[in-house]
Amino acid sequence: MSQIPDIAAATTEPYQQIKRARVSDAIVEQLLQLISSGALKPGDRLPSERDLCSRFGVGRTSVREALKPLITMGILEGRRGSGNFVAAEAGQFQKPLEWGLLQDLHGRDDLVETRHMLETNAAHWAALRAGAENLTAIEDTIQGMADHLQQPARFQHYDASFHFEIARATQNKILFRLINVIRGQIQTWIGERLTLSPARAEALARTSLAQHQDIFEAIKAADGAGARAAMDHHIQTATQDLHDLGKARKSD
Protein backbone atom coordinates (compact mmCIF):
# COMPACT_ATOMS: atom_id res chain seq x y z
CA MET A 1 0.00 0.00 0.00
CA SER A 2 1.47 3.34 -1.01
CA GLN A 3 2.00 6.13 1.47
CA ILE A 4 1.81 9.83 0.83
CA PRO A 5 5.23 11.13 -0.20
CA ASP A 6 7.20 13.46 1.99
CA ILE A 7 5.48 16.73 1.16
CA ALA A 8 8.16 18.78 2.91
CA ALA A 9 10.70 17.49 0.38
CA ALA A 10 8.55 18.34 -2.63
CA THR A 11 9.41 21.31 -4.81
CA THR A 12 5.87 22.68 -4.59
CA GLU A 13 3.97 22.54 -1.30
CA PRO A 14 0.45 21.23 -2.13
CA TYR A 15 -0.97 22.12 1.29
CA GLN A 16 -1.67 25.85 1.40
CA GLN A 17 -2.06 28.02 4.48
CA ILE A 18 -5.73 28.58 5.29
CA LYS A 19 -6.87 32.20 5.19
CA ARG A 20 -10.64 31.78 4.97
CA ALA A 21 -13.19 32.26 7.71
CA ARG A 22 -14.76 28.81 7.19
CA VAL A 23 -11.59 26.94 7.95
CA SER A 24 -12.87 23.36 7.86
CA ASP A 25 -14.57 23.93 4.48
CA ALA A 26 -11.31 25.24 3.04
CA ILE A 27 -9.48 22.15 4.31
CA VAL A 28 -12.11 19.89 2.71
CA GLU A 29 -11.66 21.70 -0.61
CA GLN A 30 -7.90 21.25 -0.53
CA LEU A 31 -8.11 17.56 0.33
CA LEU A 32 -10.69 16.94 -2.40
CA GLN A 33 -8.50 18.75 -4.90
CA LEU A 34 -5.45 16.71 -3.88
CA ILE A 35 -7.43 13.48 -4.35
CA SER A 36 -9.09 14.47 -7.63
CA SER A 37 -5.75 15.65 -9.07
CA GLY A 38 -4.03 12.40 -8.12
CA ALA A 39 -1.64 13.98 -5.62
CA LEU A 40 -3.31 11.70 -3.10
CA LYS A 41 -4.14 8.28 -4.52
CA PRO A 42 -6.41 5.44 -3.31
CA GLY A 43 -4.66 3.73 -0.42
CA ASP A 44 -2.42 6.69 0.43
CA ARG A 45 -2.16 7.56 4.09
CA LEU A 46 -2.74 11.18 5.03
CA PRO A 47 -0.30 12.95 7.32
CA SER A 48 -1.19 12.77 11.01
CA GLU A 49 -3.65 15.30 12.43
CA ARG A 50 -0.77 17.15 14.06
CA ASP A 51 1.11 17.26 10.76
CA LEU A 52 -1.99 18.46 8.89
CA CYS A 53 -2.44 21.22 11.47
CA SER A 54 1.09 22.38 10.77
CA ARG A 55 0.77 22.15 6.99
CA PHE A 56 -2.57 23.97 6.87
CA GLY A 57 -1.69 26.41 9.65
CA VAL A 58 -4.87 25.66 11.61
CA GLY A 59 -5.96 24.06 14.89
CA ARG A 60 -6.74 20.38 15.45
CA THR A 61 -10.48 21.05 15.82
CA SER A 62 -10.66 22.47 12.30
CA VAL A 63 -8.80 19.48 10.88
CA ARG A 64 -11.09 17.02 12.66
CA GLU A 65 -14.21 18.87 11.48
CA ALA A 66 -12.93 18.63 7.91
CA LEU A 67 -12.04 14.93 8.10
CA LYS A 68 -15.39 13.80 9.55
CA PRO A 69 -17.63 14.42 6.50
CA LEU A 70 -15.00 12.96 4.17
CA ILE A 71 -14.88 9.78 6.26
CA THR A 72 -18.69 9.69 6.47
CA MET A 73 -18.99 9.86 2.67
CA GLY A 74 -16.41 7.10 2.24
CA ILE A 75 -13.84 9.33 0.55
CA LEU A 76 -11.44 8.71 3.43
CA GLU A 77 -11.14 5.69 5.70
CA GLY A 78 -10.24 6.09 9.36
CA ARG A 79 -8.29 3.12 10.69
CA ARG A 80 -7.81 2.88 14.44
CA GLY A 81 -4.15 3.07 15.31
CA SER A 82 -3.08 3.61 11.70
CA GLY A 83 -4.48 6.97 10.67
CA ASN A 84 -6.63 8.18 7.79
CA PHE A 85 -6.36 6.79 4.25
CA VAL A 86 -7.81 7.67 0.87
CA ALA A 87 -10.51 5.06 0.27
CA ALA A 88 -9.98 2.55 -2.52
CA GLU A 89 -13.35 3.48 -4.07
CA ALA A 90 -12.32 7.13 -4.31
CA GLY A 91 -10.35 6.25 -7.43
CA GLN A 92 -13.45 4.92 -9.15
CA PHE A 93 -14.96 8.40 -8.94
CA GLN A 94 -18.49 7.46 -8.10
CA LYS A 95 -18.45 10.66 -6.09
CA PRO A 96 -17.81 13.64 -8.40
CA LEU A 97 -21.35 14.94 -7.83
CA GLU A 98 -20.90 14.64 -4.08
CA TRP A 99 -17.59 16.44 -4.10
CA GLY A 100 -18.90 19.27 -6.24
CA LEU A 101 -21.91 19.75 -4.00
CA LEU A 102 -19.75 19.70 -0.88
CA GLN A 103 -17.56 22.46 -2.25
CA ASP A 104 -20.52 24.62 -3.36
CA LEU A 105 -22.61 24.46 -0.20
CA HIS A 106 -21.02 27.35 1.65
CA GLY A 107 -23.97 29.70 1.90
CA ARG A 108 -26.62 29.09 4.51
CA ASP A 109 -29.31 30.09 2.04
CA ASP A 110 -28.07 27.41 -0.36
CA LEU A 111 -28.17 24.86 2.43
CA VAL A 112 -31.70 25.90 3.44
CA GLU A 113 -33.00 25.52 -0.11
CA THR A 114 -31.16 22.28 -0.77
CA ARG A 115 -32.18 20.74 2.51
CA HIS A 116 -35.79 21.75 1.98
CA MET A 117 -35.96 20.28 -1.53
CA LEU A 118 -34.29 17.02 -0.58
CA GLU A 119 -35.82 16.34 2.82
CA THR A 120 -39.44 17.23 2.18
CA ASN A 121 -39.42 14.86 -0.75
CA ALA A 122 -37.52 12.25 1.25
CA ALA A 123 -40.25 12.35 3.90
CA HIS A 124 -42.92 11.89 1.21
CA TRP A 125 -41.25 8.85 -0.35
CA ALA A 126 -40.30 7.36 3.00
CA ALA A 127 -43.97 7.40 3.95
CA LEU A 128 -44.79 5.41 0.82
CA ARG A 129 -41.85 3.00 0.89
CA ALA A 130 -40.60 2.53 4.46
CA GLY A 131 -40.39 -1.06 5.62
CA ALA A 132 -40.71 -2.35 9.16
CA GLU A 133 -36.94 -2.13 9.71
CA ASN A 134 -36.91 1.47 8.49
CA LEU A 135 -39.71 2.45 10.87
CA THR A 136 -37.90 0.84 13.78
CA ALA A 137 -34.67 2.66 12.93
CA ILE A 138 -36.44 6.02 12.69
CA GLU A 139 -38.29 5.42 15.95
CA ASP A 140 -35.02 4.52 17.67
CA THR A 141 -33.54 7.91 16.75
CA ILE A 142 -36.57 9.66 18.23
CA GLN A 143 -36.11 7.71 21.45
CA GLY A 144 -32.46 8.76 21.45
CA MET A 145 -33.48 12.42 21.15
CA ALA A 146 -36.02 12.02 23.95
CA ASP A 147 -33.36 10.48 26.20
CA HIS A 148 -30.87 13.31 25.62
CA LEU A 149 -32.89 16.52 25.75
CA GLN A 150 -30.39 18.04 28.17
CA GLN A 151 -27.31 16.82 26.32
CA PRO A 152 -27.03 18.90 23.12
CA ALA A 153 -24.19 16.91 21.54
CA ARG A 154 -25.99 13.57 21.90
CA PHE A 155 -29.31 15.11 20.90
CA GLN A 156 -27.61 16.47 17.79
CA HIS A 157 -26.32 13.00 16.91
CA TYR A 158 -29.77 11.40 17.09
CA ASP A 159 -31.40 14.36 15.34
CA ALA A 160 -29.07 14.01 12.35
CA SER A 161 -29.52 10.22 12.38
CA PHE A 162 -33.30 10.70 12.18
CA HIS A 163 -32.95 12.51 8.86
CA PHE A 164 -30.51 9.97 7.47
CA GLU A 165 -32.82 7.08 8.37
CA ILE A 166 -35.69 8.80 6.59
CA ALA A 167 -33.46 9.17 3.52
CA ARG A 168 -32.61 5.46 3.75
CA ALA A 169 -36.32 4.61 4.01
CA THR A 170 -37.00 6.17 0.60
CA GLN A 171 -35.22 3.13 -0.91
CA ASN A 172 -33.71 5.66 -3.33
CA LYS A 173 -29.94 5.29 -3.22
CA ILE A 174 -29.26 8.52 -5.08
CA LEU A 175 -31.48 10.57 -2.77
CA PHE A 176 -29.85 8.91 0.24
CA ARG A 177 -26.41 9.73 -1.17
CA LEU A 178 -27.34 13.36 -1.82
CA ILE A 179 -28.58 13.84 1.74
CA ASN A 180 -25.41 12.21 3.02
CA VAL A 181 -23.40 14.74 1.02
CA ILE A 182 -24.67 17.53 3.22
CA ARG A 183 -24.44 15.47 6.41
CA GLY A 184 -21.68 17.65 7.85
CA GLN A 185 -23.63 20.81 7.10
CA ILE A 186 -26.82 19.35 8.59
CA GLN A 187 -24.99 18.49 11.79
CA THR A 188 -23.52 21.99 11.93
CA TRP A 189 -27.04 23.39 11.38
CA ILE A 190 -28.43 21.36 14.27
CA GLY A 191 -25.48 22.18 16.50
CA GLU A 192 -25.78 25.92 15.89
CA ARG A 193 -29.47 25.77 16.69
CA LEU A 194 -28.72 24.20 20.07
CA THR A 195 -25.61 26.20 20.99
CA LEU A 196 -26.30 29.75 19.82
CA SER A 197 -28.61 30.13 22.83
CA PRO A 198 -27.62 27.67 25.61
CA ALA A 199 -30.41 28.99 27.84
CA ARG A 200 -32.96 27.96 25.23
CA ALA A 201 -31.30 24.70 24.22
CA GLU A 202 -33.67 22.36 26.04
CA ALA A 203 -36.77 24.27 24.92
CA LEU A 204 -35.55 24.13 21.31
CA ALA A 205 -34.81 20.43 21.70
CA ARG A 206 -38.31 19.73 23.01
CA THR A 207 -39.90 21.63 20.13
CA SER A 208 -37.70 19.80 17.67
CA LEU A 209 -38.55 16.44 19.24
CA ALA A 210 -42.29 17.11 18.91
CA GLN A 211 -41.85 18.02 15.25
CA HIS A 212 -39.83 14.89 14.59
CA GLN A 213 -42.56 12.82 16.21
CA ASP A 214 -45.14 14.43 13.88
CA ILE A 215 -43.00 13.55 10.86
CA PHE A 216 -42.62 9.97 12.05
CA GLU A 217 -46.33 9.52 12.72
CA ALA A 218 -47.11 10.62 9.17
CA ILE A 219 -44.49 8.26 7.74
CA LYS A 220 -45.78 5.38 9.86
CA ALA A 221 -49.31 6.10 8.60
CA ALA A 222 -48.04 6.01 4.99
CA ASP A 223 -49.27 9.59 4.60
CA GLY A 224 -46.92 11.02 2.01
CA ALA A 225 -48.50 14.48 1.86
CA GLY A 226 -48.66 14.69 5.63
CA ALA A 227 -45.02 13.65 6.00
CA ARG A 228 -43.94 16.25 3.46
CA ALA A 229 -45.95 18.97 5.24
CA ALA A 230 -44.57 17.98 8.66
CA MET A 231 -41.00 18.06 7.35
CA ASP A 232 -41.65 21.40 5.68
CA HIS A 233 -42.90 22.84 8.98
CA HIS A 234 -39.86 21.47 10.84
CA ILE A 235 -37.33 22.92 8.40
CA GLN A 236 -39.11 26.28 8.25
CA THR A 237 -39.12 26.47 12.06
CA ALA A 238 -35.44 25.54 12.28
CA THR A 239 -34.58 28.14 9.65
CA GLN A 240 -36.42 30.88 11.50
CA ASP A 241 -34.74 29.90 14.76
CA LEU A 242 -31.32 30.22 13.15
CA HIS A 243 -32.15 33.63 11.69
CA ASP A 244 -33.51 34.88 15.02
CA LEU A 245 -30.62 33.54 17.07
CA GLY A 246 -28.10 34.88 14.57
CA LYS A 247 -29.62 38.36 14.80
CA ALA A 248 -29.59 38.16 18.59
CA ARG A 249 -25.92 37.19 18.60
CA LYS A 250 -24.99 40.10 16.33
CA SER A 251 -26.83 42.57 18.55
CA ASP A 252 -25.08 41.41 21.75
For each residue, the residues with C-beta under 8 A, 3 or more apart:
1: 43 45 85
2: 41 43 44
3: 44 45
4: 7 40 44 45 46 47
5: 9 10
6: 9 10
7: 4 10 13 14 15 47 55
8:
9: 5 6
10: 5 6 7 13 14
11:
12:
13: 7 10 16 55
14: 7 10 30 34 39
15: 7 30 52 55 56
16: 13 30 56
17: 56 57
18: 23 26 27 56 57 58 62
19: 26
20: 23 25 26
21:
22: 25 26 106
23: 18 20 26 27 58 62 66
24: 27 28 62 63 65 66
25: 20 22 28 29 66 106
26: 18 19 20 22 23 29 30
27: 18 23 24 30 31 52 56 58 62 63 66
28: 24 25 31 32 66 69 70 102 103
29: 25 26 32 33 103
30: 14 15 16 26 27 33 34 56
31: 27 28 34 35 40 46 66 70 76
32: 28 29 35 36 70 75 99 102 103
33: 29 30 36 37
34: 14 30 31 37 39 40
35: 31 32 38 39 40 41 75 86 90
36: 32 33 96 99
37: 33 34
38: 35 41
39: 14 34 35
40: 4 31 34 35 44 46 86
41: 2 35 38 44 86 91
42: 86 87 88 89 90 91
43: 1 2 85 86 88
44: 2 3 4 40 41 85 86
45: 1 3 4 82 83 84 85
46: 4 31 40 52 76 83 84 85 86
47: 4 7 51 52 55
48: 51 52 83
49: 52 53 60 63 64 67
50: 53 54 60
51: 47 48 54 55
52: 15 27 46 47 48 49 55 56 63
53: 49 50 56 57 58 59 60 62 63
54: 50 51 57
55: 7 13 15 47 51 52
56: 15 16 17 18 27 30 52 53 62 63
57: 17 18 53 54
58: 18 23 27 53 62 63
59: 53 62 63
60: 49 50 53 63 64
61: 64 65
62: 18 23 24 27 53 56 58 59 65 66
63: 24 27 49 52 53 56 58 59 60 66 67
64: 49 60 61 67 68
65: 24 61 62 68 184
66: 23 24 25 27 28 31 62 63 69 70
67: 49 63 64 70 71 76 78 84
68: 64 65 71 72 184
69: 28 66 72 73 102 183 184
70: 28 31 32 66 67 73 75 76
71: 67 68 74 75 76 77 78 84
72: 68 69 180 183 184
73: 69 70 95 98 102 180 181 183
74: 71 77 87 89 90 95
75: 32 35 70 71 86 87 90 95 98 99
76: 31 46 67 70 71 84 85 86 87 90
77: 71 74 84 85 86 87
78: 67 71 83 84
79: 82 83 84 85
80:
81:
82: 45 79 85
83: 45 46 48 78 79
84: 45 46 67 71 76 77 78 79
85: 1 43 44 45 46 76 77 79 82
86: 35 40 41 42 43 44 46 75 76 77 90 91
87: 42 74 75 76 77 90
88: 42 43 91
89: 42 74 92 94 95
90: 35 42 74 75 76 86 87 93 95
91: 41 42 86 88
92: 89
93: 90 96
94: 89
95: 73 74 75 89 90 98 99
96: 36 93 99 100
97: 100 101 178 181
98: 73 75 95 101 102 177 178 180 181
99: 32 36 75 95 96 102 103
100: 96 97 103 104
101: 97 98 104 105 114 178 181 182
102: 28 32 69 73 98 99 105 181 182 184
103: 28 29 32 99 100
104: 100 101 110
105: 101 102 110 111 114 182 185
106: 22 25 110
107: 110 111
108: 111 112 242
109: 112 113
110: 104 105 106 107 113 114
111: 105 107 108 114 115 182 185 189
112: 108 109 115 116 235 239
113: 109 110 116 117
114: 101 105 110 111 117 118 182
115: 111 112 118 119 182 186 189 235
116: 112 113 119 120 232 235
117: 113 114 120 121
118: 114 115 121 122 167 175 178 179 182
119: 115 116 122 123 163 166 167 179 231 235
120: 116 117 123 124 228 231 232 235
121: 117 118 124 125 175 228
122: 118 119 125 126 163 166 167 170 175 179 231
123: 119 120 126 127 166 215 218 219 227 228 230 231
124: 120 121 127 128 224 225 227 228
125: 121 122 128 129 169 170 171 172 175 224
126: 122 123 129 130 134 138 166 167 169 170 219 227
127: 123 124 130 218 219 221 222 223 224 226 227 228
128: 124 125 222 224
129: 125 126 169 170 171
130: 126 127 134 135 138 169 219 220
131: 134 135 169
132: 135 136
133: 136 137
134: 126 130 131 137 138 165 168 169
135: 130 131 132 138 139 169 219 220
136: 132 133 139 140
137: 133 134 140 141 165 168 169
138: 126 130 134 135 141 142 162 165 166 169 216 219
139: 135 136 142 143 216
140: 136 137 143 144
141: 137 138 144 145 158 159 161 162 165 212
142: 138 139 145 146 158 162 209 212 213 216
143: 139 140 146 147
144: 140 141 147 148 154 157 158 161
145: 141 142 148 149 155 158 159 162 205 208 209 212
146: 142 143 149 209
147: 143 144
148: 144 145 151 154 155 158
149: 145 146 155 202 205 206 209
150: 202 205
151: 148 154 155
152: 155 156 191 194 195 201 205
153: 156 157 191
154: 144 148 151 157 158
155: 145 148 149 151 152 158 159 194 205
156: 152 153 159 160 187 190 191 194
157: 144 153 154 160 161
158: 141 142 144 145 148 154 155 161 162
159: 141 145 155 156 162 163 190 208 212
160: 156 157 163 164 183 186 187 190
161: 141 144 157 158 164 165
162: 138 141 142 145 158 159 165 166 212
163: 119 122 159 160 166 167 179 186
164: 160 161 167 168 176 179 180 183
165: 134 137 138 141 161 162 168 169
166: 119 122 123 126 138 162 163 169 170 215 219
167: 118 119 122 126 163 164 170 175 176 179 180
168: 134 137 164 165 176
169: 125 126 129 130 131 134 135 137 138 165 166 219
170: 122 125 126 129 166 167 175 176
171: 125 129
172: 125 175 176
173: 176 177
174: 177 178
175: 118 121 122 125 167 170 172 178 179
176: 164 167 168 170 172 173 179 180
177: 98 173 174 180 181
178: 97 98 101 118 174 175 181 182
179: 118 119 122 163 164 167 175 176 182 183 186
180: 72 73 98 164 167 176 177 183
181: 73 97 98 101 102 177 178
182: 101 102 105 111 114 115 118 178 179 185 186
183: 69 72 73 160 164 179 180 186 187
184: 65 68 69 72 102 187 188
185: 105 111 182 188 189
186: 115 160 163 179 182 183 189 190
187: 156 160 183 184 190 191
188: 184 185 191 192
189: 111 115 185 186 192 193 238 242
190: 156 159 160 186 187 193 194
191: 152 153 156 187 188 194 195
192: 188 189 195 196 242 245
193: 189 190 196 204 208 238 241 242 245
194: 152 155 156 190 191 201 204 205
195: 152 191 192 198 201
196: 192 193 242 245 246 248 249
197: 200 201 204 245 248
198: 195 201
199:
200: 197 203 204
201: 152 194 195 197 198 204 205
202: 149 150 205 206
203: 200 206 207
204: 193 194 197 200 201 207 208 241
205: 145 149 150 152 155 194 201 202 208 209
206: 149 202 203 209 210
207: 203 204 210 211 237
208: 145 159 193 204 205 211 212 234 238
209: 142 145 146 149 205 206 212 213
210: 206 207 213 214
211: 207 208 214 215 230 233 234 237
212: 141 142 145 159 162 208 209 215 216 234
213: 142 209 210 216 217
214: 210 211 217 218 230 233 234
215: 123 166 211 212 218 219 227 230 231 234
216: 138 139 142 212 213 219 220
217: 213 214 220 221 230
218: 123 127 214 215 221 223 226 227 229 230
219: 123 126 127 130 135 138 166 169 215 216 222 223 227
220: 130 135 216 217
221: 127 217 218 226
222: 127 128 219
223: 127 218 219 226 227
224: 124 125 127 128 227 228
225: 124 228 229
226: 127 218 221 223 229 230
227: 123 124 126 127 215 218 219 223 224 230 231
228: 120 121 123 124 127 224 225 231 232
229: 218 225 226 232 233
230: 123 211 214 215 217 218 226 227 233 234
231: 119 120 122 123 215 227 228 234 235
232: 116 120 228 229 235 236
233: 211 214 229 230 236 237
234: 208 211 212 214 215 230 231 237 238
235: 112 115 116 119 120 231 232 238 239
236: 232 233 239 240
237: 207 211 233 234 240 241
238: 189 193 208 234 235 241 242
239: 112 235 236 242 243
240: 236 237 243 244
241: 193 204 237 238 244 245
242: 108 189 192 193 196 238 239 245 246
243: 239 240 246 247
244: 240 241 247 248
245: 192 193 196 197 241 242 248 249
246: 196 242 243 249 250
247: 243 244 250 251
248: 196 197 244 245 251 252
249: 196 245 246 252
250: 246 247
251: 247 248
252: 248 249
